[in-house]
Amino acid sequence: MIFSKKWNYDYDTRCECSEDDRCGCSFPDNLTRSYATDTANILRPQLAVGGKALNFTASAILDNGQISSSFSLFDYIAGSYALLVFYVADFSPLCPIEIRHFDQAREEFSKRDVKVVAISVDSLSAHLAWRKFLIEEGGVGNVSFPLVSDISKFISRDYGVLQEDGTSQRATFLIDTDNIIRFQSVVDAKITRSVDETLNVIDKIRALDQADCQGIHCWGRNMKKQTGVFSQQ
């Protein structure tokens, strides 16, 4: 696979991005050298399985290719499960492959009532270019889920996956219909995630949620979620 050449921007200033930048504004070209380090040092909250997910509003490229300047996570996933897919960077060697794998499983996620949301610290312009690029050149094409621009890095920081170099870890969060985190994982940046394993986890959690169970250790529909903690009714 041949990846597109990155432009040689001045790292000491933010570059002016446009749709035609052809990935020149992908991380780290669109940020100052100090920006990533300063942001990474901000205290992170402790999100955990069983706790409430955090809402966010950010710019995003929607599945139909339209731009949303105020994409709201909770508004988008209302009544559905959600899979947050944090990835390292547009136009990196592994991320296009991985994101396409998630996209190729669109029908499987749809059958399970799961809405996928992909997030990186790249600019909106980089996301636009990434969708337009040929797959042979490292693009992803018209993926079936939103690509969120976390250029401020606050989403990655709030979810505890912001690295010191300013990129996001390769992290996954499954959020249920009550906006509770039910599963989370982080893998090495050099390893792609398994979509099949992710679907297997989703199946198990959905089975628990749909079960009519009575046991004290069973998390089914008879379990009440209060302040982010599961408790027996």
C-alpha positions in Angstrom: 0.0 0.0 0.0 1.3 3.4 -0.9 0.5 6.2 1.5 0.2 9.8 0.5 2.9 12.2 1.1 2.5 14.5 4.1 3.2 18.2 3.5 6.0 19.8 5.4 4.2 22.3 7.6 5.7 24.6 10.1 5.3 22.7 13.4 5.6 25.9 15.5 2.2 27.2 14.2 -1.1 25.7 13.3 -1.5 25.2 9.7 -4.5 26.5 7.8 -6.5 23.5 6.7 -8.9 23.1 3.8 -10.7 20.2 2.2 -8.1 20.0 -0.5 -5.1 19.7 1.9 -5.0 16.0 1.1 -4.1 14.8 4.6 -1.6 17.5 5.2 -3.5 18.5 8.3 -3.5 15.1 9.9 -1.8 14.8 13.2 0.7 16.2 14.2 0.9 18.8 11.4 -2.2 20.7 12.6 -0.9 21.3 16.1 2.0 23.1 17.8 4.7 21.0 19.3 3.8 22.0 22.8 0.1 21.5 22.4 0.0 17.7 22.8 2.3 17.7 25.8 0.4 20.4 27.7 -3.0 18.7 27.0 -1.7 15.3 28.0 -0.7 16.5 31.4 -4.3 17.6 32.3 -5.8 15.4 35.1 -8.0 12.6 33.6 -11.2 11.4 35.2 -11.5 7.7 36.1 -14.0 6.1 33.8 -14.8 2.5 34.4 -17.1 -0.3 33.4 -20.4 0.2 35.3 -20.0 4.0 35.3 -21.7 6.6 33.3 -20.3 7.4 29.9 -19.5 11.1 29.2 -21.4 13.0 26.6 -19.5 15.2 24.2 -20.2 17.6 21.3 -17.7 18.0 18.5 -17.3 18.4 14.8 -17.7 15.2 12.8 -18.1 13.8 9.3 -21.4 11.8 9.3 -22.0 8.5 7.5 -23.5 10.4 4.5 -20.5 12.6 4.2 -22.1 15.7 5.6 -20.3 17.9 8.1 -21.8 18.4 11.6 -20.3 21.1 13.7 -22.2 20.0 16.8 -22.3 16.2 16.8 -23.6 15.1 20.2 -22.9 11.5 21.3 -25.9 11.1 23.4 -28.3 12.6 20.8 -26.8 10.3 18.2 -27.0 7.1 20.2 -30.3 7.7 22.0 -32.1 4.4 22.6 -29.2 2.3 21.1 -26.0 0.8 22.1 -22.8 2.6 21.1 -19.3 1.5 20.3 -16.7 4.3 20.6 -13.7 3.4 18.5 -10.7 5.6 19.4 -7.8 5.2 16.9 -4.4 6.8 16.6 -4.4 8.8 13.4 -5.8 9.2 9.9 -3.4 8.0 7.2 -1.4 5.9 9.6 -0.3 2.4 8.5 -2.9 0.3 10.5 -5.8 2.7 11.2 -7.3 2.6 7.6 -7.3 -1.2 7.7 -8.9 -1.3 11.1 -11.6 1.3 10.4 -12.5 -0.5 7.2 -12.9 -3.7 9.1 -15.4 -2.1 11.4 -17.2 -0.6 8.4 -17.4 -4.0 6.6 -19.3 -5.3 9.7 -21.9 -2.6 9.4 -24.8 -5.1 9.0 -23.6 -7.0 12.1 -23.6 -3.9 14.2 -26.9 -2.8 12.8 -28.5 -6.2 13.7 -27.3 -5.7 17.3 -28.6 -2.1 17.5 -25.1 -0.8 17.9 -24.0 2.6 16.5 -20.3 2.9 15.9 -18.5 6.2 16.4 -14.9 6.6 15.4 -12.7 9.2 17.1 -9.2 10.6 16.6 -7.4 13.8 17.2 -7.2 14.6 13.5 -8.8 17.7 12.1 -12.1 17.8 10.3 -10.3 18.5 7.1 -8.1 15.4 7.5 -11.2 13.3 8.1 -12.7 14.7 4.9 -9.6 13.9 2.9 -9.3 10.5 4.4 -12.8 9.6 3.2 -12.0 10.9 -0.3 -8.7 9.1 -0.7 -8.6 5.9 -2.6 -8.3 2.8 -0.3 -5.1 1.9 -2.2 -3.6 5.2 -1.1 -4.5 4.8 2.6 -8.0 6.2 2.5 -11.1 4.7 4.1 -13.8 5.6 1.6 -17.4 6.3 2.6 -17.5 4.6 6.0 -20.9 3.9 7.5 -20.4 5.7 10.8 -19.3 9.2 12.0 -15.7 10.2 12.1 -15.3 12.6 15.1 -12.6 15.3 15.2 -11.2 15.4 18.7 -8.7 18.2 17.7 -9.1 19.8 21.1 -8.2 16.4 22.6 -10.7 16.8 25.4 -12.7 13.7 24.4 -9.6 11.5 24.5 -8.6 13.1 27.8 -12.0 12.7 29.4 -12.2 9.0 28.4 -8.6 8.5 29.8 -7.1 7.4 26.5 -5.0 10.5 25.6 -1.3 9.7 25.2 1.6 12.0 25.9 2.3 12.4 22.2 -1.1 13.9 21.8 -2.7 10.9 20.0 -5.4 8.6 21.3 -4.8 5.1 22.3 -6.4 2.3 20.3 -9.3 2.0 22.7 -12.9 0.7 22.6 -15.9 1.5 24.8 -19.3 -0.2 24.6 -22.1 2.0 26.0 -25.5 0.6 26.7 -29.0 2.2 26.1 -28.8 3.8 29.6 -25.4 5.4 28.7 -23.5 3.1 31.0 -20.1 1.8 30.0 -20.3 -2.0 29.8 -17.0 -2.9 28.2 -13.7 -1.1 27.6 -10.4 -2.2 26.1 -7.0 -0.8 25.1 -4.6 -2.5 22.7 -1.1 -1.7 21.6 -1.1 0.9 18.8 0.7 -1.6 16.5 -2.1 -4.2 16.8 -5.4 -4.0 15.1 -8.6 -4.9 17.1 -10.6 -7.9 16.2 -14.1 -7.0 15.1 -15.3 -10.6 15.7 -14.1 -10.5 19.3 -15.9 -7.1 19.7 -19.1 -8.6 18.3 -18.8 -11.6 20.7 -18.6 -9.3 23.7 -21.6 -7.3 22.4 -23.6 -10.5 22.0 -22.9 -11.6 25.6 -23.8 -8.2 27.1 -27.0 -8.0 25.0 -27.9 -11.5 26.1 -27.5 -10.4 29.8 -29.6 -7.4 29.2 -32.4 -9.3 27.5 -32.4 -12.2 30.1 -35.3 -12.6 32.5 -33.1 -13.6 35.4 -33.4 -13.7 39.1 -30.0 -14.5 40.4 -28.1 -11.9 42.4 -25.2 -12.0 40.0 -27.3 -11.7 36.8 -27.3 -8.3 35.1 -30.6 -8.5 33.2 -33.6 -6.2 32.7 -34.6 -6.7 36.3 -31.5 -4.9 37.4 -31.8 -1.2 38.0 -29.1 1.3 37.1 -28.8 4.0 39.7 -26.0 6.6 39.5 -24.0 4.4 37.2 -24.1 1.4 39.5 -26.1 -1.8 38.9 -28.3 -2.8 41.9 -31.0 -5.4 42.5 -34.6 -4.1 42.5 
